């Protein structure tokens, strides 16, 4: 029979008990830390469907973006409706807020889930990947920008990210963007023959994106090009300076006027966080202000700012050495007493929340179960057989000190002992 494989660029994530360096474990750990940070920042969770109407992304992320133009997972459903697997989370969140008619209110939201982009898989770039996103809705430019950078600093600190750089820029208002784009196109047109196909497409569709070109020849040409900083209003430049000043003691933050982002909905402050430890795909998060998206999708004028974190990229550079909870391995010696012994283990689990209790469910000898407890880095083995059950006792064996004697404890003594373990 032909083997069935997972699809290109899509990973299975399978947790392993003693595999701290395994990618899956790093991802699960990173998600846990992020959830905690989101709670600390008083954000509320939102979950939107993975499948959406294709038009949602055409009207938000934009027809001229690579994400919509080339990378959408799109298909017709049984009703001939064009459906896509969401490539990002922001558009779905705004659709949901408009649909629930709460686009006049303020919201501070987070989400976590899979996204899909039909890209060429490589290190740090997958076709199915996970994003944790934050969207702060209903707040004008100002403190919400600072809240974004504050969140990034907390993420960097708690996950001990090495060599992080936060890049910030401002795309100005509509008028200055229009004027700058015109000047940029006028400057670049005479170099058309030297631009590659991708940059020529950008010149027509979204000239700002050329600033982000990876082509060294284009970057050479751009050296003498008009600079967006010369067109930005004072307010925008002031916001960049204020943001840099506020956080420069806490993190490595740079104003980078070439940062433009690859999605069409951004209107003002934009940012990315990168680390040189990631290699070519060095951005582990990105975001910005998108004040026009809600009205573009048929809602009210709702100022908004947000960001999304690439979980695989962040997890690959995070310090995932979780402060280990003490592991206790519970070994039942006879299948005849399984149920009663299980009840004892069940009760023990509520005694001390900082302990993990692993009931060894498989058949096997005491020797093999102790071997497994050692392999899992358990600190103690609790052993119970028919004799112990009759006398309401449990054998306690320390696995930390191989020379220590095992002892018999009554259930009350065991509860006290479990409580005392830090
Ligand atoms: P984005 O820059 O397209 O922004 O994606 C955010 C992050 O997702 C990237 O910095 C990267 O870490 C990760 N990422 C993107 N594509 C892939 C891929 N193929 N494989 C692995 N990781 C990837 C957005 O998605 C916006 N929705 C962010 C936002 C929220 N702006 C405002 N609110």
Boltz pocket constraint, residues with backbone or C-beta under 6 A from the ligand:
constraints:
  - pocket:
      binder: B
      contacts: [[A, 87], [A, 88], [A, 89], [A, 90], [A, 117], [A, 119], [A, 124], [A, 125], [A, 126], [A, 127], [A, 128], [A, 129], [A, 130], [A, 131], [A, 133], [A, 134], [A, 135], [A, 262], [A, 263], [A, 273], [A, 283], [A, 284], [A, 285], [A, 286], [A, 287], [A, 288], [A, 290], [A, 305], [A, 306], [A, 307], [A, 308], [A, 309], [A, 310], [A, 311], [A, 312], [A, 313]]
      max_distance: 6.0
